[in-house]
Amino acid sequence: MRQGRNSAFFNLVFLILAILSAGNCFALDFSVFVVRGFEGKGPLEFNYPEDLLITEDGRIIVADQKNNRLQVLSKDGDFIRFIPQLQQLSESADEAEKIANQKNFEELQNQLKKPAGLAMDKDGRLYVSCQDTNQILIIDFESGKLLGKLGKTGKGQGQLRSPMDIDVDSSGRIAVAEWRNQRVQILDQNGKCLKEIIYNEETKRGYKPVSPRGVFWTVEGKLLVTYPLFNQVVCWNVDNGELLWRYGIKGSDRGMLHNPSYITNSTDGRFLISDTLNHRLVEISRDGKYYQNYNVRKGSAPGRLISPRGIMLNKEGTLVIADQGNNRIHFFQPGQATLMLREVKELALKDDWQSAMPKIERILYLQPNNSQARELMVNALYYFGDKAFAEGEYLKAEENFRRVLRYRPDDPNIPEKLDAIFWASNQGLIANVVFGIIAIVVALILIWILKVIVYRFILSRK
């Protein structure tokens, strides 16, 4: 039985290692749809929402583009504040503080024109690219104070024309996509140009530079860039300007793109692309291969999109989308089975199968073919089967091991475990049979000996 028990243990270890190797990630599930906001100029009202950003604590920052402002929402989509906004000063604030507060508000109002891209560095500084002023504003997110500006209108290095998306890497390098200058610039924190990336595509008139829209730094320091007019996503090695891979061809079939705009991290290291004019999302692998579509029908009902732009996945697995054509923020949330599966994985890591078992059964009731839940059920049944065997409850052990075959019909360990249960549960009967046989054999031997003695005694008398 030890060998079967070890097999169950290694199955469990394999499952746990698989969970850990995925970085505790979970498959994307968009079963629940929640929308917040509508067209307008008030709180939680939008006019052409473009990019969005989720902070470490889950707050959502939205570039409310044609309202020339940012909106800060809670993780559930409730309105918190605007940027720019006059700060609430204490009653003890002096006149100088009040003047500075008013001046900061007015300056931001004048400079924050058509915000397009959002990024935040490790120190909590918010970077906003503004299409109309051709600048990048640096704002202290918590206080809303303007800290500085990068760039000015022009075609030279460090100058900008119609900046779109923006992203900041861990070392502070700023990538900005310039639509009218048809390039991506890599800037340092002072606005100095470190690198220009220009993507040329072949046309009937020769090679032509392509306008970029979205930029996204990967954890390895590579840069992903979307080129909507050529319906492609390109991965660049920024250090040497090498094109590493490109993905995309125009169309609406599986894996095709039509005007891709923004990129974010998905689970297991993959990437999500807002496929804007297909009104859906496309997921690709880290090396630029198609993984799957999330086919969302075009429309205004919950669960439908019109021209999605900025996208970001929060820690709970909810995808937050700037649903631009509907002037709202859309939350694509995991369903009940996915949430329970996440809880079960945590319980499995703690070896708490007693608490996990009813949740696994509930998941399989909701989704009978959920492969992860079926594997978790197998491991739970192994656990309870081994436990019952060790406690001498052989009928319960047999029941658990036979149930394994419902979820894994070809499990090679089950026959061995059932054999072990048979011998263990019948050992008393087997011992009695063996002892009976031995007794019979001994009796027969004694009879034979007695016969020999009698026979020889009688013969010797004769």
Secondary structure, 3 states (H helix, E strand, C coil): CHHHHHHHHHHHHHHHHHHHHCCCCCCCCCCEEEEECEECCCCCEECCEEEEEECCCCCEEEEEHHHCEEEEECCCCCEEEEECCCCCCCCCCCHHHHHHHHHHHHHHHHHCCCEEEEEECCCCEEEEEECCCCEEEEEECCCCCEEEEECCECCCCCCECCEEEEEECCCCCEEEEECCCCEEEEECCCCCEEEEECCEEEECCEEEECCCCCEEECCCCCEEEEEHHHCEEEEEECCCCEEEEEECCECCCCCCECCEEEEEECHHHCEEEEEHHHCEEEEECCCCCEEEEECCCECCCCCCECCEEEEEECCCCCEEEEEHHHCEEEEEECCHHHHHHHHHHHHHHCCCHHHHHHHHHHHHHHCCCCHHHHHHHHHHHHHHHHHHHHCCCHHHHHHHHHHHHHHCCCCCCHHHHHHHHHHHHCHHHHHHHHHHHHHHHHHHHHHHHHHHHHHHHHHHHC
